[in-house]
Amino acid sequence: MTFFGFRVHYRPVGHGVFHCERCGGDRPFQQLAGRRWFHLLLIPVIAVASTGEHIRCVICDTRYRVEVLALPTIAQMQAALPAGVRAAAVAMLRASGGGGERARRRAIDAIRKAGLADYQDPSLDADLTASGESAHLGRDLARPLNSLAVQLAVPAREWFLAEVVRIGLADGPLSDNERNTAQDIAAQLGMTPAQARGVITMTEEGAAA
């Protein structure tokens, strides 16, 4: 029997839900902080040093680095597309002053296809009113589009931007304000200005043809 020595003791400092790679789905987790103690007769006596924190899956007991919490859960991924399409479509309509009937119909169709099947004109009016009260377009777009961008490959980001640009084009050529909004949306998706200009131009040419 060892009468004295060093042991690491862990205490919970957080909990929640994360995506466990071993389980292959969303699972509850504990966030544990470790500290090395000098112990005497199995009793911790002196705290020596911190050993850092890690994440433990409550179901399978697999341990992960804390950085795993930066990865979206399945539930978050499922919610990201409708939230991103909704934010971008509303921003484009707002850039055009509310949009004409054709632009509104295209925006509503895009949002419904993204997963919000019950989205209708009253919902759009409410979103336009709420966004109109905010003077921070970048902040309004950042959260939903940043969450979506981590899931999208480059071609998917370009497709997304093109769909939003088509909303602006539904009532005619893009205005400067609509073009700037499309650039803002592209930036929040992690696209370069050159990529954004290319997608916008190709989408305009396709609409004209």
C-alpha positions as CSV (number, residue, x, y, z in Angstrom):
1,M,0.0,0.0,0.0
2,T,1.3,3.5,-0.9
3,F,1.1,5.8,2.1
4,F,1.9,9.0,0.3
5,G,2.4,10.3,-3.3
6,F,0.7,12.4,-5.9
7,R,-2.8,12.0,-7.5
8,V,-4.9,14.0,-9.8
9,H,-8.4,14.8,-8.6
10,Y,-11.1,16.1,-10.9
11,R,-14.1,18.4,-10.1
12,P,-17.0,19.3,-12.4
13,V,-17.0,22.9,-13.6
14,G,-19.6,22.7,-16.4
15,H,-22.0,20.6,-18.3
16,G,-24.2,20.6,-21.4
17,V,-24.7,18.8,-24.7
18,F,-22.0,18.2,-27.3
19,H,-21.4,16.0,-30.4
20,C,-19.6,12.9,-29.2
21,E,-17.6,11.3,-32.1
22,R,-17.5,7.9,-30.4
23,C,-21.2,7.8,-29.8
24,G,-21.9,9.4,-33.2
25,G,-24.5,11.8,-31.9
26,D,-25.4,14.5,-29.4
27,R,-24.7,13.5,-25.9
28,P,-24.5,15.1,-22.4
29,F,-21.0,16.0,-21.2
30,Q,-19.2,17.1,-18.0
31,Q,-16.4,19.6,-18.1
32,L,-13.8,18.6,-15.5
33,A,-10.9,20.5,-14.1
34,G,-8.0,18.5,-12.8
35,R,-5.5,19.4,-10.0
36,R,-2.6,17.3,-8.8
37,W,-2.5,16.8,-5.0
38,F,0.0,15.4,-2.6
39,H,-1.8,12.8,-0.7
40,L,-1.1,11.1,2.6
41,L,-2.9,7.8,3.4
42,L,-5.1,8.5,0.3
43,I,-6.2,11.9,1.7
44,P,-5.4,15.0,-0.4
45,V,-3.3,17.3,1.7
46,I,-1.6,19.9,-0.6
47,A,-2.7,21.1,-4.0
48,V,0.4,21.1,-6.2
49,A,-0.6,22.2,-9.8
50,S,-3.5,22.4,-12.2
51,T,-3.6,19.7,-14.9
52,G,-6.1,21.6,-17.1
53,E,-9.6,20.8,-18.1
54,H,-11.2,18.2,-20.4
55,I,-14.6,17.1,-21.6
56,R,-16.1,13.7,-20.6
57,C,-19.0,12.1,-22.4
58,V,-21.5,11.0,-19.8
59,I,-22.6,8.1,-21.9
60,C,-19.4,6.4,-23.2
61,D,-16.9,8.1,-20.8
62,T,-14.6,9.1,-23.7
63,R,-12.5,12.2,-22.8
64,Y,-11.9,15.1,-25.2
65,R,-10.0,18.3,-25.3
66,V,-12.2,21.4,-24.4
67,E,-11.9,22.6,-28.0
68,V,-14.4,19.9,-29.0
69,L,-17.1,22.2,-27.7
70,A,-16.4,24.6,-30.7
71,L,-17.9,21.9,-33.0
72,P,-21.7,22.3,-33.6
73,T,-24.1,19.6,-32.3
74,I,-26.4,17.9,-34.7
75,A,-29.3,20.0,-33.3
76,Q,-27.3,23.2,-34.0
77,M,-26.5,22.1,-37.5
78,Q,-30.1,21.3,-38.3
79,A,-31.1,24.8,-37.0
80,A,-28.3,26.6,-38.8
81,L,-29.6,26.4,-42.4
82,P,-33.1,27.9,-41.8
83,A,-31.7,30.5,-39.4
84,G,-29.0,31.5,-42.0
85,V,-31.4,31.7,-44.9
86,R,-33.9,33.7,-42.9
87,A,-31.3,36.2,-41.8
88,A,-29.8,36.6,-45.3
89,A,-33.1,36.8,-47.1
90,V,-34.4,39.5,-44.7
91,A,-31.2,41.5,-45.0
92,M,-31.5,41.5,-48.8
93,L,-35.1,42.6,-48.7
94,R,-34.3,45.3,-46.2
95,A,-31.6,46.5,-48.5
96,S,-34.2,47.0,-51.2
97,G,-36.5,48.9,-48.9
98,G,-38.7,45.9,-48.1
99,G,-38.8,44.3,-51.6
100,G,-41.5,44.1,-54.2
101,E,-44.0,41.2,-54.3
102,R,-41.8,39.0,-56.5
103,A,-38.8,39.4,-54.2
104,R,-40.9,38.7,-51.1
105,R,-42.3,35.6,-52.7
106,R,-38.8,34.3,-53.6
107,A,-37.6,35.1,-50.0
108,I,-40.5,33.3,-48.4
109,D,-40.0,30.3,-50.7
110,A,-36.3,30.1,-49.9
111,I,-36.9,30.3,-46.1
112,R,-39.6,27.6,-46.3
113,K,-37.5,25.3,-48.4
114,A,-34.7,25.7,-45.8
115,G,-36.9,24.2,-43.1
116,L,-39.4,26.7,-41.9
117,A,-42.5,25.3,-43.6
118,D,-44.9,27.6,-41.7
119,Y,-43.1,30.8,-42.7
120,Q,-45.6,33.3,-44.3
121,D,-46.0,37.0,-45.0
122,P,-46.8,38.0,-41.4
123,S,-43.5,36.3,-40.3
124,L,-41.6,38.2,-43.0
125,D,-43.2,41.5,-42.0
126,A,-42.3,40.9,-38.4
127,D,-38.7,40.1,-39.4
128,L,-38.4,43.2,-41.5
129,T,-39.7,45.4,-38.7
130,A,-37.3,43.8,-36.2
131,S,-34.3,44.2,-38.5
132,G,-35.4,47.7,-39.4
133,E,-35.1,48.7,-35.8
134,S,-31.5,47.5,-35.7
135,A,-28.7,49.6,-37.1
136,H,-26.1,46.8,-37.0
137,L,-26.5,44.7,-40.1
138,G,-23.1,43.0,-39.6
139,R,-24.1,41.9,-36.1
140,D,-27.5,40.7,-37.2
141,L,-25.9,38.5,-39.9
142,A,-22.8,37.4,-38.0
143,R,-24.2,34.8,-35.6
144,P,-26.5,32.9,-38.0
145,L,-24.2,33.0,-41.0
146,N,-21.0,32.2,-39.0
147,S,-22.8,29.1,-37.5
148,L,-23.8,28.0,-40.9
149,A,-20.5,28.7,-42.6
150,V,-18.6,26.0,-40.6
151,Q,-20.9,23.4,-42.2
152,L,-20.6,24.6,-45.8
153,A,-17.9,23.7,-48.3
154,V,-16.9,26.5,-50.7
155,P,-19.3,25.5,-53.5
156,A,-22.2,25.4,-51.0
157,R,-21.3,28.9,-49.8
158,E,-21.3,30.1,-53.4
159,W,-24.7,28.4,-54.0
160,F,-26.1,30.1,-50.8
161,L,-24.9,33.5,-51.9
162,A,-26.3,33.1,-55.4
163,E,-29.7,32.2,-54.0
164,V,-29.7,35.3,-51.8
165,V,-28.7,37.5,-54.8
166,R,-31.6,36.0,-56.8
167,I,-33.9,37.4,-54.2
168,G,-32.5,40.9,-54.9
169,L,-32.8,40.3,-58.6
170,A,-36.4,39.2,-58.5
171,D,-37.6,42.8,-58.8
172,G,-34.9,44.0,-61.2
173,P,-31.1,44.8,-61.3
174,L,-29.3,45.0,-57.9
175,S,-29.0,48.4,-56.3
176,D,-25.8,49.5,-54.7
177,N,-27.3,48.8,-51.3
178,E,-28.3,45.3,-52.3
179,R,-24.9,44.7,-53.8
180,N,-23.2,45.8,-50.6
181,T,-25.5,43.6,-48.6
182,A,-24.5,40.6,-50.7
183,Q,-20.9,41.4,-50.1
184,D,-21.6,41.6,-46.3
185,I,-23.3,38.2,-46.5
186,A,-20.4,36.7,-48.4
187,A,-17.9,38.0,-45.8
188,Q,-19.9,36.5,-42.9
189,L,-19.8,33.2,-44.8
190,G,-16.0,33.4,-45.0
191,M,-15.8,34.2,-48.7
192,T,-13.2,36.6,-50.1
193,P,-14.3,39.9,-51.8
194,A,-13.1,38.4,-55.1
195,Q,-15.2,35.2,-54.6
196,A,-18.2,37.3,-53.7
197,R,-17.9,39.5,-56.8
198,G,-17.5,36.5,-59.0
199,V,-20.7,34.8,-57.7
200,I,-22.7,38.1,-57.8
201,T,-21.6,38.8,-61.4
202,M,-22.4,35.3,-62.6
203,T,-25.8,35.3,-60.9
204,E,-26.6,38.7,-62.5
205,E,-25.5,37.4,-66.0
206,G,-27.6,34.2,-65.5
207,A,-30.7,36.3,-64.6
208,A,-30.2,38.6,-67.6
209,A,-29.9,35.6,-69.9
